Amino acid sequence: MASPFIMVTAPAKVNLYLGVYPELDERGYHRVDSVMTTIDLVDTLAIAPADDLMVKMVPDAGIPMDSNSATKAAKAMGAAFGRDPRFTIVIDKHIPAGSGLGGPSADAAAVIMGICHFWNIDPTDPRIDEVARACGADVPFFLYGPPAYLSGGGDRMEELFRPLTGTSVALVKPWEAHMSSAEAYAAFDKSTPAAGALEPLVDALRKHDETAIFANLSNNLEPIACAAIPEIPEIMAWLSEQPDVRAVRMTGSGSCVYAVCNTAMAAEKIALAALNEKNWWAQAAKMMERGPYIAVG
């Protein structure tokens, strides 16, 4: 018998690589190569069967329920499996909006996994991947979580790699300033900065050569975000000067920048300094080995 409710933990992500290209696919999406890994900054979703579908965010972000990625995921599951997705879903939000950390996509993937649990659906069912792709470019990745290379529109799984579990990062972003993915891609179309080399990173991930991995991080949306939000280059320069930092990169279309650190203590010290001395949003985190998981049920 299914549990009366479950708690699903939805981890955020950082991009180890993001390469956006000018050409568009038949859906109108840019061609994108993306390599991501999950981190232990998480949203937590409580999901329970109900008389109707209801999605609530805590704290309330002012997003209409029908526009919420969790609502879209539940409805997409219903359409794919011919069932009425009658659930109450409460999302305890910790992943900041407009950060490039993938919060909406993580929430959507968590809903998909939660409904799989209640409906006794194998998460490896091919229809699940189609549901995930319909919900957003990053959602298929979140069903897995380890470092993964995705192509197409950034939504077609190509290769999974050995996790970088426990690698410490300091996350830093402006409190308010951000640009949406749509704004970032529109700005990209005007200047089309070239994507970095992907193969050196993929090769390093195959070999699990951490020195080479962190030497080959790349994101060609960085110049777009840096031009639009002056705090981002300021944050990147400041992080690069901190002790025990191995690499600094922006994730997604911003506005969050992450510093790969030698130790958890270094990441904590940097996050505290960014918060208290620079008045930026900041948090220490670690890379994880999985995507959404059922924590209680």
C-alpha positions as CSV (number, residue, x, y, z in Angstrom):
1,M,0.0,0.0,0.0
2,A,1.3,3.4,-0.9
3,S,2.3,5.8,1.8
4,P,-0.2,8.6,2.6
5,F,2.5,11.1,1.6
6,I,6.1,11.3,0.6
7,M,8.9,13.8,0.9
8,V,11.0,14.2,-2.2
9,T,14.3,16.1,-2.1
10,A,15.1,18.1,-5.2
11,P,18.8,19.1,-5.5
12,A,20.1,22.1,-7.4
13,K,22.7,21.8,-10.2
14,V,25.8,23.6,-11.4
15,N,27.0,23.6,-15.0
16,L,30.5,22.3,-15.6
17,Y,30.0,23.2,-19.2
18,L,27.4,25.2,-21.2
19,G,27.8,25.7,-24.9
20,V,25.0,27.5,-26.7
21,Y,25.0,27.7,-30.5
22,P,23.2,30.0,-32.9
23,E,21.3,27.2,-34.8
24,L,17.8,26.3,-33.8
25,D,16.0,23.0,-33.9
26,E,12.5,22.3,-35.2
27,R,11.1,23.4,-31.8
28,G,12.8,26.7,-32.1
29,Y,15.3,25.8,-29.3
30,H,19.0,26.7,-29.6
31,R,21.4,23.8,-29.9
32,V,23.0,23.4,-26.5
33,D,25.7,21.2,-25.1
34,S,25.5,21.0,-21.3
35,V,27.4,19.1,-18.6
36,M,25.9,19.4,-15.2
37,T,26.1,17.8,-11.7
38,T,23.8,18.1,-8.7
39,I,24.7,19.8,-5.4
40,D,23.3,19.4,-1.9
41,L,21.3,22.7,-2.0
42,V,17.8,21.4,-2.2
43,D,14.1,22.1,-2.4
44,T,11.9,19.7,-0.5
45,L,8.5,18.6,-1.9
46,A,5.7,17.0,0.2
47,I,3.4,15.1,-2.2
48,A,0.2,13.5,-1.1
49,P,-2.9,12.1,-3.0
50,A,-5.8,14.5,-3.0
51,D,-9.2,15.2,-4.5
52,D,-7.6,17.6,-7.0
53,L,-4.3,19.0,-8.1
54,M,-2.9,21.8,-5.9
55,V,0.6,23.2,-5.8
56,K,1.9,25.6,-3.2
57,M,5.3,27.1,-2.7
58,V,6.7,28.1,0.7
59,P,7.6,30.9,0.8
60,D,5.1,32.1,-1.8
61,A,7.0,33.3,-4.9
62,G,3.9,34.9,-6.5
63,I,3.9,32.4,-9.4
64,P,0.4,31.4,-10.5
65,M,-0.1,27.7,-9.9
66,D,-0.7,26.9,-13.6
67,S,2.7,28.5,-14.4
68,N,4.6,26.5,-11.8
69,S,7.0,23.8,-13.2
70,A,5.6,21.3,-10.7
71,T,2.1,21.8,-12.0
72,K,3.3,21.4,-15.6
73,A,5.1,18.2,-14.6
74,A,2.1,16.7,-12.8
75,K,-0.2,17.5,-15.8
76,A,2.4,16.1,-18.3
77,M,2.5,12.8,-16.3
78,G,-1.3,12.7,-16.4
79,A,-1.4,13.2,-20.1
80,A,1.4,10.6,-20.7
81,F,-0.2,7.9,-18.6
82,G,-3.9,8.7,-19.0
83,R,-4.6,9.4,-15.4
84,D,-5.8,12.4,-13.4
85,P,-2.9,13.8,-11.3
86,R,-4.8,14.5,-8.1
87,F,-2.1,15.5,-5.7
88,T,-1.3,18.2,-3.2
89,I,2.3,19.3,-3.7
90,V,3.9,21.7,-1.2
91,I,7.4,22.9,-2.2
92,D,9.7,24.2,0.5
93,K,11.9,26.5,-1.5
94,H,15.6,26.9,-0.8
95,I,17.1,27.1,-4.4
96,P,16.9,30.8,-5.3
97,A,15.0,31.9,-8.4
98,G,16.8,33.4,-11.3
99,S,20.1,31.8,-10.2
100,G,20.9,29.3,-12.9
101,L,20.9,26.6,-10.2
102,G,17.9,24.8,-11.9
103,G,15.3,25.1,-9.1
104,P,12.1,24.9,-11.4
105,S,13.6,22.0,-13.3
106,A,14.6,20.2,-10.1
107,D,11.1,20.6,-8.7
108,A,9.6,19.2,-12.0
109,A,11.8,16.2,-11.9
110,A,10.9,15.6,-8.2
111,V,7.2,15.7,-9.1
112,I,7.8,13.2,-11.9
113,M,9.7,10.9,-9.5
114,G,7.0,11.3,-6.8
115,I,4.2,10.4,-9.1
116,C,6.1,7.4,-10.4
117,H,6.2,6.3,-6.8
118,F,2.4,6.6,-6.3
119,W,1.4,5.2,-9.7
120,N,4.0,2.3,-9.5
121,I,5.7,3.5,-12.7
122,D,9.3,2.4,-13.5
123,P,11.3,5.7,-13.7
124,T,13.3,4.2,-16.5
125,D,10.1,3.9,-18.6
126,P,10.9,5.6,-22.0
127,R,7.7,7.8,-21.5
128,I,9.3,9.4,-18.4
129,D,12.1,10.8,-20.5
130,E,9.6,12.3,-22.9
131,V,7.6,13.8,-20.1
132,A,10.8,15.3,-18.7
133,R,11.9,16.8,-22.0
134,A,8.4,18.3,-22.4
135,C,8.8,20.0,-19.0
136,G,12.0,21.8,-19.7
137,A,15.6,21.4,-21.1
138,D,17.2,20.6,-17.8
139,V,14.5,18.3,-16.4
140,P,15.9,15.0,-18.0
141,F,19.2,15.6,-16.3
142,F,17.6,15.9,-12.9
143,L,16.2,12.4,-13.2
144,Y,19.9,11.2,-12.9
145,G,22.0,13.7,-11.1
146,P,25.6,12.6,-11.5
147,P,27.8,14.6,-14.0
148,A,26.0,14.1,-17.3
149,Y,26.5,15.4,-20.8
150,L,23.3,16.4,-22.6
151,S,23.0,17.5,-26.2
152,G,20.2,18.6,-28.5
153,G,18.5,21.5,-26.7
154,G,20.4,20.5,-23.6
155,D,17.7,17.8,-23.0
156,R,19.0,14.7,-24.7
157,M,21.1,12.5,-22.4
158,E,24.4,11.4,-24.0
159,E,26.7,10.2,-21.3
160,L,26.9,9.8,-17.5
161,F,30.1,10.1,-15.6
162,R,31.5,9.0,-12.2
163,P,30.1,11.4,-9.5
164,L,32.3,14.1,-8.1
165,T,30.7,13.4,-4.7
166,G,31.8,15.7,-1.9
167,T,33.6,18.3,-4.0
168,S,33.0,21.6,-2.1
169,V,31.7,24.7,-3.8
170,A,30.9,28.2,-2.6
171,L,27.8,29.6,-4.3
172,V,27.6,33.4,-4.6
173,K,25.1,35.7,-6.4
174,P,23.6,39.2,-6.2
175,W,20.6,39.3,-4.0
176,E,18.2,40.8,-6.6
177,A,19.8,41.2,-10.0
178,H,19.2,38.4,-12.5
179,M,18.3,37.8,-16.1
180,S,15.9,35.2,-17.3
181,S,16.9,32.4,-19.6
182,A,14.8,34.0,-22.3
183,E,16.6,37.3,-21.9
184,A,20.0,35.6,-21.9
185,Y,19.3,33.7,-25.1
186,A,17.9,36.9,-26.8
187,A,21.1,38.7,-25.9
188,F,23.1,35.7,-27.1
189,D,21.5,35.9,-30.5
190,K,22.8,39.5,-30.9
191,S,26.5,38.7,-30.1
192,T,26.8,34.9,-30.4
193,P,29.9,34.4,-28.2
194,A,31.7,31.1,-29.2
195,A,31.3,28.0,-27.1
196,G,34.3,26.6,-25.4
197,A,35.9,23.3,-26.2
198,L,33.7,20.5,-24.9
199,E,35.9,17.4,-25.5
200,P,38.7,18.2,-23.0
201,L,36.1,18.3,-20.2
202,V,34.3,15.1,-21.4
203,D,37.6,13.3,-21.7
204,A,38.6,14.4,-18.2
205,L,35.3,13.3,-16.8
206,R,35.7,9.8,-18.4
207,K,39.1,9.6,-16.7
208,H,37.9,11.1,-13.5
209,D,40.9,13.5,-13.6
210,E,39.7,16.2,-11.3
211,T,42.6,18.6,-12.1
212,A,41.7,18.4,-15.8
213,I,38.0,18.6,-15.1
214,F,38.2,21.9,-13.2
215,A,40.7,23.3,-15.6
216,N,38.2,22.9,-18.5
217,L,35.0,24.4,-17.1
218,S,33.3,26.6,-19.6
219,N,30.1,28.7,-20.1
220,N,29.6,30.9,-23.1
221,L,26.7,32.7,-21.6
222,E,29.0,34.3,-19.1
223,P,29.9,37.3,-21.2
224,I,26.2,37.9,-21.8
225,A,25.4,37.9,-18.1
226,C,28.5,39.9,-17.2
227,A,27.6,42.6,-19.6
228,A,24.0,42.8,-18.2
229,I,24.8,42.5,-14.5
230,P,28.0,44.2,-13.4
231,E,27.9,42.4,-10.0
232,I,28.6,39.0,-11.8
233,P,32.1,39.9,-13.0
234,E,32.8,41.5,-9.6
235,I,31.8,38.3,-7.9
236,M,33.9,36.2,-10.3
237,A,37.0,38.4,-9.7
238,W,36.5,38.3,-5.9
239,L,36.1,34.5,-5.8
240,S,39.1,34.0,-8.0
241,E,41.2,35.9,-5.4
242,Q,40.1,33.7,-2.4
243,P,42.3,31.0,-0.9
244,D,41.8,27.3,-1.8
245,V,39.8,28.1,-4.9
246,R,40.4,25.7,-7.8
247,A,38.1,27.2,-10.4
248,V,35.3,29.8,-10.8
249,R,32.4,29.6,-13.2
250,M,28.9,30.9,-13.7
251,T,26.1,28.3,-13.8
252,G,23.4,28.4,-16.4
253,S,22.4,31.8,-17.6
254,G,23.3,33.2,-14.1
255,S,23.2,35.0,-11.8
256,C,24.9,32.5,-9.5
257,V,28.7,32.0,-9.7
258,Y,30.3,29.0,-8.0
259,A,33.9,28.5,-6.8
260,V,35.2,24.9,-6.7
261,C,37.1,24.8,-3.4
262,N,39.8,22.5,-1.9
263,T,38.0,21.9,1.3
264,A,34.5,22.3,2.9
265,M,36.0,24.7,5.4
266,A,37.3,27.0,2.6
267,A,33.8,27.0,0.9
268,E,32.2,27.9,4.2
269,K,34.6,30.7,4.9
270,I,34.2,32.1,1.4
271,A,30.4,31.9,1.7
272,L,30.4,33.7,5.1
273,A,32.7,36.4,3.8
274,A,30.6,37.0,0.7
275,L,27.4,37.3,2.8
276,N,28.8,39.3,5.7
277,E,31.5,41.5,4.0
278,K,30.2,41.8,0.5
279,N,26.4,41.6,1.1
280,W,25.9,39.0,-1.6
281,W,23.7,35.9,-1.3
282,A,26.0,33.0,-0.6
283,Q,26.0,29.4,0.5
284,A,28.5,26.5,0.8
285,A,27.5,23.3,-0.9
286,K,28.9,19.9,-2.1
287,M,28.5,18.0,-5.3
288,M,26.2,15.0,-5.1
289,E,25.8,11.6,-6.7
290,R,22.1,11.6,-7.4
291,G,19.0,13.6,-8.5
292,P,15.7,13.7,-6.7
293,Y,15.1,11.1,-4.1
294,I,12.3,10.0,-1.8
295,A,13.5,11.0,1.7
296,V,10.4,10.0,3.7
297,G,7.5,7.8,2.7
